[in-house]
Amino acid sequence: MANTKVVAFRPLDCDDMERSIQLCNGIEYLIDEFLRQTNGKESRQLLNSEYQHHLLKIADHLEELIHRLTYLADKNNKEFYFSHLYSILKSLNCMPNTLIITAFYLDPTREFKRLVNRNTFNFEVGQIVKKIKFIKSVLQSLYVGRKSGIKLISKM
C-alpha cells in the first residue's frame, strides 16, 4: 500500500486566479507609488489631475479584481471554494469607493474644491493595503491547493 497524500480540494489554477494574484501585486505597487509621490505634500498640492488619474487607475484594478473573483465564486458555486471566495468578496466590495470619492475631490477643474484629510485618507489606504495582502496570501494558497488560506479566512 502506497502512502498517498490526498488533497482535500483541487487547486484553483486558472487564468482568473493568476490574474487576480497579479492584480493584488499591481494594486500594492500602485498604492505604494502613489504614497511616495504624495509624501510630504499638503492637501492643496494634491489638487492635480495626475493624482486623480492615479487613484482612478487603482480603483480600476480593484474593480477588475472584484469582477474576476465574482466570476470565480459563481463558477465554483457548488464547490468548497464558494464560501471562501464570497468572504473575500465581502471584504473587497466597498474598497474602490474611497479612492473614487477622493479622486473626485482632487479634480483641479472643479469650481468648489475640498481639501483631503490626510489622516483619514492614509488610514483608509492602509486598510486597503492590509486587505489586499491578506487576500493575496489566501489566493496563493487556493491557487496551489493548500489549506492554510482557508484557515486564515476562518479566523476572520
Backbone torsions as a table, in degrees:
resi	resn	phi	psi	omega
1	MET	NA	122.1	178.2
2	ALA	-82.3	137.5	179.1
3	ASN	-85.3	91.0	-179.0
4	THR	-99.9	138.2	179.4
5	LYS	-92.4	120.7	-178.1
6	VAL	-95.4	127.0	177.7
7	VAL	-77.4	136.6	-178.0
8	ALA	-66.2	-28.1	177.9
9	PHE	-150.7	153.6	-179.5
10	ARG	-79.1	148.0	-179.7
11	PRO	-65.9	148.3	175.4
12	LEU	-91.0	77.9	-178.5
13	ASP	-106.0	89.0	179.8
14	CYS	-137.2	172.4	-177.9
15	ASP	-61.5	-37.6	-179.8
16	ASP	-65.2	-36.9	178.8
17	MET	-68.6	-43.5	178.1
18	GLU	-60.9	-45.4	-179.5
19	ARG	-65.5	-35.1	178.5
20	SER	-63.9	-41.9	177.8
21	ILE	-66.3	-40.6	176.6
22	GLN	-62.3	-39.7	178.5
23	LEU	-64.3	-39.9	177.1
24	CYS	-59.8	-45.6	177.8
25	ASN	-62.5	-42.7	-179.9
26	GLY	-64.9	-39.6	179.3
27	ILE	-64.9	-44.4	177.1
28	GLU	-58.4	-44.4	-179.1
29	TYR	-64.6	-45.9	-178.6
30	LEU	-64.4	-38.9	178.1
31	ILE	-66.3	-44.0	178.4
32	ASP	-60.5	-43.2	179.3
33	GLU	-63.4	-42.2	178.9
34	PHE	-63.6	-44.2	-179.4
35	LEU	-65.1	-36.4	176.8
36	ARG	-66.8	-39.8	-179.9
37	GLN	-66.9	-35.1	-175.3
38	THR	-97.4	-0.2	-178.4
39	ASN	-62.2	128.1	176.7
40	GLY	82.3	1.8	179.9
41	LYS	-94.0	146.4	177.2
42	GLU	-81.2	166.7	-176.1
43	SER	-59.6	-37.0	180.0
44	ARG	-65.8	-30.7	-179.6
45	GLN	-74.9	-14.2	-179.7
46	LEU	-83.8	-9.3	179.7
47	LEU	-75.4	77.6	-173.2
48	ASN	-142.3	136.3	-178.2
49	SER	-67.1	-25.4	177.8
50	GLU	-63.4	-43.9	178.6
51	TYR	-68.1	-36.9	177.8
52	GLN	-61.0	-46.8	-179.7
53	HIS	-66.2	-34.4	178.8
54	HIS	-64.3	-44.6	178.6
55	LEU	-64.8	-38.9	179.1
56	LEU	-68.1	-31.0	176.2
57	LYS	-66.9	-41.4	176.9
58	ILE	-63.4	-44.6	179.0
59	ALA	-62.2	-36.9	176.4
60	ASP	-60.6	-45.1	178.8
61	HIS	-63.9	-39.9	177.6
62	LEU	-63.4	-41.9	178.7
63	GLU	-63.5	-40.5	178.0
64	GLU	-64.8	-39.7	178.0
65	LEU	-61.7	-44.6	178.2
66	ILE	-61.4	-43.2	179.7
67	HIS	-61.6	-46.1	-178.5
68	ARG	-66.5	-39.9	179.3
69	LEU	-70.3	-32.8	174.8
70	THR	-63.0	-42.8	177.5
71	TYR	-62.2	-43.9	179.4
72	LEU	-63.7	-41.5	179.6
73	ALA	-66.0	-39.1	179.3
74	ASP	-68.3	-40.5	-179.2
75	LYS	-66.6	-33.2	-178.9
76	ASN	-105.5	34.6	-173.4
77	ASN	-58.6	-39.4	-175.3
78	LYS	-94.3	4.0	-175.9
79	GLU	-103.1	178.0	-178.4
80	PHE	-60.6	-28.2	-172.3
81	TYR	-75.2	-23.4	-169.3
82	PHE	-55.6	-49.0	-176.4
83	SER	-64.3	-34.3	-179.2
84	HIS	-74.5	-42.7	176.7
85	LEU	-66.5	-35.1	179.1
86	TYR	-65.9	-40.5	178.8
87	SER	-66.8	-33.4	174.3
88	ILE	-64.8	-43.4	-179.7
89	LEU	-62.9	-37.3	178.8
90	LYS	-61.4	-39.9	-179.1
91	SER	-75.2	-24.5	-178.7
92	LEU	-86.8	-22.3	-164.1
93	ASN	-53.5	-44.2	-174.3
94	CYS	-103.0	7.6	-177.7
95	MET	-64.0	-38.3	-179.4
96	PRO	-66.5	-21.4	-176.0
97	ASN	-59.0	-42.6	179.2
98	THR	-58.5	-44.5	-177.8
99	LEU	-70.1	-39.0	-179.4
100	ILE	-66.9	-43.9	179.9
101	ILE	-65.6	-43.1	178.5
102	THR	-64.0	-40.9	178.1
103	ALA	-62.6	-35.5	177.4
104	PHE	-61.2	-42.1	-179.3
105	TYR	-76.5	-18.0	178.2
106	LEU	-85.3	0.0	-179.7
107	ASP	-67.2	115.5	-177.2
108	PRO	-72.4	-13.3	-178.7
109	THR	-87.3	-7.7	179.0
110	ARG	-69.0	142.5	-179.2
111	GLU	-70.5	-45.5	-179.9
112	PHE	-103.9	118.7	-176.2
113	LYS	-102.2	149.9	178.2
114	ARG	-129.0	128.0	-178.2
115	LEU	-75.8	147.9	-178.1
116	VAL	-86.5	131.0	173.7
117	ASN	-77.8	107.5	-173.5
118	ARG	-63.3	-38.4	-178.3
119	ASN	-64.1	-46.6	179.6
120	THR	-65.7	-43.5	-179.6
121	PHE	-63.9	-44.0	178.8
122	ASN	-63.4	-35.8	176.8
123	PHE	-64.0	-46.8	-179.7
124	GLU	-63.3	-42.0	178.5
125	VAL	-65.6	-38.2	176.2
126	GLY	-61.1	-39.4	177.1
127	GLN	-64.7	-40.5	178.6
128	ILE	-62.1	-45.0	-178.9
129	VAL	-63.0	-42.9	178.4
130	LYS	-60.5	-45.1	-179.4
131	LYS	-65.3	-40.5	-179.7
132	ILE	-65.2	-41.7	178.6
133	LYS	-63.1	-42.4	178.6
134	PHE	-63.7	-47.0	-178.7
135	ILE	-62.4	-40.0	-179.8
136	LYS	-62.6	-42.0	179.4
137	SER	-66.2	-37.9	177.6
138	VAL	-66.7	-44.2	179.8
139	LEU	-63.0	-39.5	178.6
140	GLN	-65.0	-36.9	177.1
141	SER	-66.6	-43.8	178.5
142	LEU	-66.5	-32.4	-177.9
143	TYR	-65.0	-38.2	-179.2
144	VAL	-96.9	-7.7	175.9
145	GLY	90.7	23.4	177.1
146	ARG	-91.0	154.1	179.7
147	LYS	-85.9	-9.6	-174.4
148	SER	-60.9	-34.3	177.2
149	GLY	-64.2	-36.4	179.2
150	ILE	-68.0	-40.0	178.6
151	LYS	-64.3	-36.5	178.0
152	LEU	-62.3	-42.4	-178.7
153	ILE	-67.5	-38.9	-177.2
154	SER	-67.7	-18.6	177.9
155	LYS	-82.4	-11.7	-178.3
156	MET	-66.9	NA	NA
